[in-house]
């Protein structure tokens, strides 16, 4: 199966339906506030990215990687960044463009696979903003390698991702029963961890396939690509979505830098 093509169609369908939180464009009021310096964006469901991570974004070349939907990219453009939004879904990119056109913002949208940034030259961007989205990527090493390549020396990579513990449990069962029972080995894959009838159910419902990567693949993969990890934080979700939220943080976010080590 071509996972990239399948997930592209699934996200286009989800974005058209507009019921997902990540498919809701920000308001004109939020854009106006960002233009005045009052803004926040998230890599994970709840916590805003710390101010200490940003510096002055005005005039900085920012790649919003797999974060379409009319939210982070327009906010950062309103804050003065030179933003390129790169996403696998035309519908999600259209929402970034919709906000830009509605509120007079300048940003560039490019459709493609997060593991293939060949459309960009080496050392193009000052910052990459990559929220919880590599859950839809089957393999992470190419993602980190491409991020490292397209960042300038001294550039920063902000990344949000799932705590891999989330994928050890059958979340649908846990939501119904309130009981967390270990079901899956890590790393997790919808393609190999689920029985055929559950995979068929996902495809019939048009749901994107997800992959639960290990910390070695997430954080170790960034290090292997050449990054230096300089900060991280944890974030919760909500108890209704997963009972695991009562016991541990469900998401993490990391700050990595492309710094030459002598």
Secondary structure, 3 states (H helix, E strand, C coil): CCHHHHHHHHHHHHHHHCCCHHHCCCCHHHHHHHHCCCCCCECCCCCECCHHHHCCCCCCEEEEECCCCCCHHHHHHHCCCEEEEEECCHHHHHHHHHHHHHHCCCEEEEECCCCCCCCCCCCCEEEEEECCCHHHCCCCHHHHHHHHHHEEEEEEEEEEEECHHHHHECHHHHHHHCCCCECCCCCEEHHHHCCHHHHHHHHHCCCCCCEECCHHHHHHHHHHHCCEEEEEEEECCCCCCCHHHHCCCCEEEEEEECCCCC
